C-alpha cells in the first residue's frame, strides 16, 4: 500500500522520537522472556505507574519462572492484590507451571507457539516475540490503533474484529523488519505519551506536518469505537461477624466470575441498596441464625461504589456482633495474610474492624 521510502521515513521519525523521549522502564532493559511476559500480563488494562511496583515485587519474590510455578495460588493472588482483573494472576500462575514443568523453564521462542500459552493473546505474544526474540511481528493495542487511525485518517471501527487485521497489516508494512522490537516499543510509547486519547498537544508532535487527522481537524474523533460497554449494577452487603473474642470469619469466592478464589466476608447480595431492617431480617434467616445476635450496625462511612469494567458494585459493610465464640475465628493480623479484593482489604486497613 505504501512505498518502502514512506514506511522507512515514518519508522525513522517514530524511532528517533522514541529514543529521545522513552521512559526508563525495567522491562526495557532485558530480553528475558520471563520478565517481558510478566510485564505484559501486568500491563494489560493497567497503567504503567500502577503496574511497575508489582513488577518489582514479583521479580523479587519469584526471580525465575520456577519460583512462580512453585508458589501457591494464594501467594500469587496476595502479591497481585490491588492490581485487579484477577484472572490474569490465575492464568499467570498456570502458565508458569506449564512452562516450568512441561517446557523445562524455557518460553516458546516464536509468536505462534507463544499464542498457545494460557492468558497470552495476539498482542502479548507479539510483544514477547519481538522484544525477546526480535521476531518481526507488529503489536496492536489501543495506543497503536490511536496513532495509526489518526495519522492515516482511518475511520474503521476498532471494536470490529476485521479492523484488528487491517491495523496489523498496516503496522507490518511500516515496521522495519531488521528492528521490530524498537519499532513496537516506539509506536506504543508514542501513543502513551504524545498521541494521547484526549487533547494531545499536536503543536509539538513530530508528525504534525503529515498527520491526516490534524489536517482534517479529526484528532478528537479518532479512533472510531462504536461498541458501548453495558454496565451492570450489583449491590453487595458484607456481614462482618464479631464474636466475644473480637474475631471474625471469611469465605473464599469459589464460583466463577469476579474475584474468583479471593476471600471476602459473608455476602448478602441484594437487588438495590438496602437499609437496616432488610439486613436484620436477612441475618436472622441466614446461617447466622445459630448465633445469639447482640447487635447489627452499618459502617456508613465505608459505603463505596467500586467500579469494574462491566460492573459497578455498590458495597455496604455491616457489623454483626454475636455472643458466642466463632470456631476457627480470625483476628485482624490473620485476616491480612489472605488475598482479598482491594476494596475489602482497604476496608480492613481503614477500620481495624475487630477490636
ABEGO torsion letter per residue (X at the ends): XBBAAAAAAAAAAAAAAAAAABBBBAAAABABAAAAAAAAAAABGBBAAAAAAAAAAAAAABABAAAAAABBAAAAAAAABGAEGAAAAAAAAAAAAAAAAAAGGBBBABAAAAAABBGBBAAAAAAAAAAAAGBBBBBBBAAAAAAAAAAAGBABBAABAAAAAAAAAAAAAABBAABAAAAAAAAAAAAAAABBABGBBAAABAAAAABAAAAAGAAAAOBBBABBBBBBBBBBBBBBBBBAAGBBBBBBBABBEBGBGBBBBBBBBBABBBBAAAAAAAAAABAAAABBBABBBBBAAABBBBBBAABBBBBBBBBBBBABBBBGBBBAAAAAABBBBAAAAAAAAAAGABX
